[in-house]
């Protein structure tokens, strides 16, 4: 959260700099500030969404590792029928099960 405040501070400082040290018109200053604010806000929203996604996947992985059965796309996923691939963050059906070579993304689990 502190980094978000820093970016907000940078936008404010840029606006102050534009206001006092440039000969840009009010409309130009407003457009530049709005565009920068939009870009930074979009980056912050993306980071928040990525953090939420990462937390969900970590929670699913922890449940799987602790032996719980998960429901993913209507399929029961547990350690006896699936293995977890950390690199792809997905469950892969084990050989000798009806789910052999089936791949389910961890994001699709409840």
C-alpha positions in Angstrom: 0.0 0.0 0.0 2.9 2.4 0.6 4.0 2.0 -3.0 0.6 3.1 -4.1 0.8 6.3 -2.0 4.3 6.9 -3.5 2.8 6.7 -7.0 0.0 9.1 -6.1 2.6 11.4 -4.6 4.5 11.3 -7.9 1.4 12.3 -9.9 0.8 15.2 -7.5 4.4 16.4 -7.8 4.2 16.1 -11.6 1.1 18.2 -11.6 2.7 20.8 -9.3 5.8 20.8 -11.6 3.6 21.3 -14.7 1.5 24.0 -13.0 4.5 26.2 -11.9 7.3 25.4 -14.3 5.7 24.9 -17.7 3.8 27.0 -20.1 1.2 24.3 -20.8 -2.4 25.4 -20.8 -5.0 24.2 -18.2 -6.5 21.7 -20.7 -3.1 20.2 -21.5 -2.2 19.9 -17.9 -5.6 18.2 -17.1 -5.2 15.7 -20.0 -1.6 14.8 -19.0 -2.6 14.4 -15.4 -5.7 12.3 -16.3 -3.7 10.0 -18.6 -1.0 9.5 -16.0 -3.5 8.9 -13.2 -5.3 6.4 -15.5 -2.1 4.5 -16.3 -1.0 4.4 -12.6 -4.5 3.4 -11.5 -4.6 0.6 -14.1 -1.3 -0.7 -12.9 -2.5 -0.6 -9.3 -5.7 -2.5 -10.2 -3.7 -5.1 -12.1 -1.4 -5.6 -9.1 -4.4 -6.0 -6.8 -6.0 -8.5 -9.1 -2.7 -10.4 -9.5 -2.3 -10.6 -5.7 -5.9 -11.9 -5.3 -5.3 -14.5 -7.9 -2.0 -15.6 -6.3 -3.6 -15.9 -2.9 -6.4 -18.0 -4.4 -3.9 -20.4 -6.1 -1.8 -20.7 -2.9 -5.0 -21.5 -0.9 -5.9 -24.2 -3.4 -2.4 -25.6 -3.3 -2.4 -25.7 0.5 -5.7 -27.5 0.6 -4.4 -30.1 -1.9 -1.1 -30.6 0.0 -3.0 -31.0 3.2 -5.0 -33.9 1.7 -8.4 -32.2 1.1 -10.5 -33.0 -1.9 -11.1 -30.0 -4.2 -13.9 -29.5 -6.7 -12.4 -28.2 -10.0 -14.7 -28.0 -13.1 -17.0 -30.5 -11.4 -14.3 -33.0 -10.9 -13.1 -34.2 -7.5 -9.3 -33.5 -7.3 -7.2 -35.1 -4.6 -3.7 -36.6 -4.2 -4.9 -40.1 -5.1 -6.1 -39.1 -8.6 -4.0 -36.0 -9.4 -0.6 -34.5 -9.0 0.1 -30.8 -8.7 2.5 -29.1 -11.0 3.9 -26.0 -9.4 5.3 -24.6 -12.6 2.0 -24.5 -14.5 -0.1 -24.2 -11.3 -2.3 -27.1 -12.5 -3.4 -30.6 -11.5 -2.4 -33.4 -13.8 -4.3 -36.8 -13.7 -2.2 -39.7 -12.5 -1.6 -42.8 -14.6 -4.0 -45.6 -13.8 -6.9 -43.3 -12.9 -9.8 -42.3 -15.1 -8.3 -38.8 -15.1 -5.0 -39.8 -16.6 -3.4 -36.9 -18.5 -6.3 -34.6 -17.7 -5.0 -31.1 -16.8 -7.0 -28.8 -14.6 -5.8 -25.2 -13.8 -5.8 -24.5 -10.1 -7.7 -21.2 -10.8 -10.7 -23.3 -11.8 -11.0 -24.9 -8.3 -13.3 -23.9 -5.5 
